[in-house]
Amino acid sequence: MATELRDEPRMIASILAGNAQLFHELIRPYERRVYAMALSFLRNEADAEDVTQEAFLKAFRNLPSFRGDAKFGTWLISIALNEARSRIRRRDAVKMESLDGPEDEEGHVSPAQLTDWKEIPSEALERKEIRHLLHKAVTALPLIYREVFQLRDIEQMSVNEAAAALGITISSVKVRLHRARMMLQKHLAPQLQQMAPKRRRWA
């Protein structure tokens, strides 16, 4: 059932009134989405499963505190993101990578060689080999940029929703997303050009 066709406030009210079994139906549309995000951050299936389950448990326990200021899906994702971050900190497996030059999240971003990772032709993305390269490139992004890229370009969240889920400003979302796209393009451009040497330019 599409989330936009469901009356989630009514479902939440029913759960809070005692119909706890309805909670599984409430989270069903988000299960794959939350797990995929956790996996992209943690890079380990067992950890991703643990984080997903813990996120759903915390959402159930804290459902009375959900005020509806954001969409339920956004609230749920913010819980999952916090769980993933906690897991990463505990195992100390993901190190923040330094960038060339200091980051100014409220200011301008240095120009890159190419404009945007989305310049990759859609027909190229249909190829399994290209999708594999893109997946590897996204996984290699520093966590703060992978988070924003996942929410905005993969989950198709709005800027406001991504900012709410991550607990950062709208400006930071925009800058981090821009940097993520630049890093992806810089990483992917040489490989794609080698695979298609006759293509004069991406358009």
C-alpha positions as CSV (number, residue, x, y, z in Angstrom):
1,M,0.0,0.0,0.0
2,A,1.5,3.3,-1.0
3,T,2.3,5.5,2.0
4,E,0.6,8.5,0.5
5,L,-2.7,6.6,0.4
6,R,-2.5,5.6,4.0
7,D,-3.9,7.5,6.9
8,E,-0.8,7.2,9.1
9,P,-2.0,9.6,11.8
10,R,-5.1,7.4,12.2
11,M,-2.9,4.3,12.4
12,I,-0.7,5.9,15.0
13,A,-3.6,7.0,17.1
14,S,-5.0,3.4,17.0
15,I,-1.6,2.0,18.0
16,L,-1.4,4.4,20.9
17,A,-4.9,3.4,21.9
18,G,-3.8,-0.2,22.4
19,N,-3.8,-1.7,18.9
20,A,-0.1,-2.6,19.0
21,Q,-0.4,-5.2,16.2
22,L,-1.0,-2.4,13.8
23,F,2.5,-1.1,14.2
24,H,3.9,-3.8,11.9
25,E,1.5,-2.5,9.2
26,L,2.6,1.0,9.9
27,I,6.3,0.3,9.4
28,R,5.9,-2.3,6.5
29,P,6.5,0.2,3.7
30,Y,9.7,1.4,5.3
31,E,11.4,-1.9,6.1
32,R,13.4,-2.3,2.9
33,R,14.2,1.4,2.8
34,V,15.6,1.5,6.4
35,Y,17.6,-1.7,5.9
36,A,19.1,-0.5,2.6
37,M,20.1,2.8,4.3
38,A,21.7,1.0,7.2
39,L,23.5,-1.4,4.9
40,S,24.9,1.5,2.8
41,F,26.3,3.2,6.0
42,L,27.5,0.1,7.9
43,R,28.6,-2.1,5.0
44,N,27.7,-5.2,6.9
45,E,24.5,-7.2,6.6
46,A,24.4,-8.4,10.2
47,D,25.0,-4.9,11.6
48,A,22.4,-3.4,9.2
49,E,19.8,-6.0,10.3
50,D,20.5,-5.2,14.0
51,V,20.3,-1.4,13.4
52,T,17.0,-1.9,11.5
53,Q,15.4,-3.9,14.2
54,E,16.7,-1.5,17.0
55,A,15.3,1.4,15.0
56,F,11.9,-0.1,14.8
57,L,11.9,-1.0,18.5
58,K,12.8,2.5,19.4
59,A,10.2,3.9,17.1
60,F,7.6,1.7,18.8
61,R,8.7,2.7,22.3
62,N,8.9,6.4,21.5
63,L,5.8,6.6,19.3
64,P,3.9,8.6,22.0
65,S,6.5,11.4,21.5
66,F,5.9,11.6,17.8
67,R,4.1,14.9,17.3
68,G,3.6,14.9,13.6
69,D,5.9,17.9,12.9
70,A,7.6,15.8,10.2
71,K,6.3,12.8,8.3
72,F,6.4,9.5,10.1
73,G,8.8,8.1,7.5
74,T,11.2,11.0,8.1
75,W,11.0,10.5,11.9
76,L,11.7,6.8,11.5
77,I,14.7,7.4,9.2
78,S,16.2,9.9,11.7
79,I,16.0,7.1,14.4
80,A,17.6,4.6,12.0
81,L,20.4,7.1,11.2
82,N,21.1,7.8,14.8
83,E,21.3,4.0,15.4
84,A,23.7,3.6,12.5
85,R,25.9,6.4,13.7
86,S,26.0,4.9,17.2
87,R,27.0,1.5,15.8
88,I,29.7,3.1,13.7
89,R,31.1,5.0,16.7
90,R,31.1,1.9,18.8
91,R,33.0,-0.3,16.3
92,D,35.1,2.6,15.1
93,A,35.0,1.1,11.6
94,V,34.4,4.2,9.5
95,K,36.8,7.1,9.6
96,M,35.9,10.5,8.4
97,E,38.0,11.3,5.4
98,S,39.6,14.7,4.9
99,L,38.9,16.7,1.8
100,D,41.2,19.0,-0.1
101,G,40.7,22.3,1.6
102,P,38.6,23.2,4.6
103,E,34.8,22.5,4.5
104,D,32.6,25.6,4.7
105,E,29.1,24.2,5.0
106,E,27.5,27.6,5.0
107,G,29.7,29.0,2.1
108,H,30.7,28.2,-1.4
109,V,32.0,24.9,-2.8
110,S,35.1,24.7,-4.9
111,P,34.3,23.9,-8.5
112,A,35.0,20.4,-9.8
113,Q,36.1,19.1,-13.2
114,L,32.6,18.1,-14.1
115,T,29.3,19.6,-13.0
116,D,27.3,16.7,-11.5
117,W,27.3,12.9,-11.2
118,K,23.8,13.0,-12.8
119,E,25.5,13.8,-16.1
120,I,26.1,10.1,-16.5
121,P,23.8,9.0,-19.3
122,S,20.7,7.1,-18.2
123,E,21.4,4.4,-20.7
124,A,24.8,3.8,-19.1
125,L,23.3,3.4,-15.6
126,E,21.2,0.6,-17.0
127,R,24.3,-1.5,-17.4
128,K,25.1,-3.8,-14.5
129,E,28.8,-2.9,-14.6
130,I,28.0,0.8,-14.3
131,R,25.6,0.3,-11.5
132,H,28.3,-1.7,-9.7
133,L,30.8,1.1,-10.1
134,L,28.3,3.6,-8.8
135,H,27.4,1.5,-5.8
136,K,31.2,1.2,-4.9
137,A,31.7,4.9,-5.3
138,V,28.7,5.8,-3.1
139,T,29.9,3.3,-0.4
140,A,33.3,4.9,-0.5
141,L,32.0,8.4,0.3
142,P,32.7,9.7,3.8
143,L,29.7,9.1,6.0
144,I,28.4,12.6,6.2
145,Y,28.2,12.9,2.4
146,R,26.9,9.3,2.0
147,E,24.0,10.1,4.3
148,V,22.9,13.2,2.4
149,F,23.3,11.5,-1.0
150,Q,21.3,8.5,0.2
151,L,18.4,10.6,1.4
152,R,18.3,13.1,-1.4
153,D,19.3,11.3,-4.6
154,I,18.4,7.7,-3.7
155,E,15.5,8.1,-1.3
156,Q,14.3,11.2,-3.1
157,M,13.6,13.1,0.1
158,S,13.1,16.9,-0.1
159,V,15.8,19.2,1.2
160,N,13.6,20.0,4.2
161,E,13.0,16.3,5.0
162,A,16.7,15.4,4.7
163,A,17.6,18.3,7.0
164,A,15.0,17.1,9.5
165,A,16.2,13.5,9.4
166,L,19.9,14.4,9.7
167,G,19.4,17.2,12.2
168,I,21.3,19.7,10.2
169,T,20.5,22.9,8.4
170,I,19.1,23.1,4.9
171,S,22.2,24.9,3.8
172,S,24.4,22.0,5.1
173,V,22.2,19.5,3.2
174,K,22.7,21.5,-0.1
175,V,26.5,21.8,0.4
176,R,27.0,18.2,1.5
177,L,25.0,16.9,-1.4
178,H,26.9,19.1,-3.9
179,R,30.2,17.8,-2.5
180,A,29.0,14.2,-2.6
181,R,28.1,14.6,-6.3
182,M,31.4,16.2,-7.0
183,M,33.3,13.4,-5.3
184,L,31.3,10.8,-7.2
185,Q,31.9,12.5,-10.5
186,K,35.6,12.8,-9.9
187,H,35.8,9.1,-9.0
188,L,33.6,7.8,-11.8
189,A,34.6,10.0,-14.7
190,P,37.9,8.3,-15.6
191,Q,36.4,4.9,-15.3
192,L,33.4,5.7,-17.5
193,Q,35.6,7.5,-20.0
194,Q,37.7,4.4,-20.3
195,M,34.6,2.2,-20.8
196,A,33.2,4.6,-23.5
197,P,36.3,6.2,-25.1
198,K,34.3,7.3,-28.2
199,R,31.9,9.4,-26.2
200,R,32.9,13.0,-26.7
201,R,31.0,14.4,-23.8
202,W,28.2,13.7,-21.3
203,A,25.0,15.5,-22.0
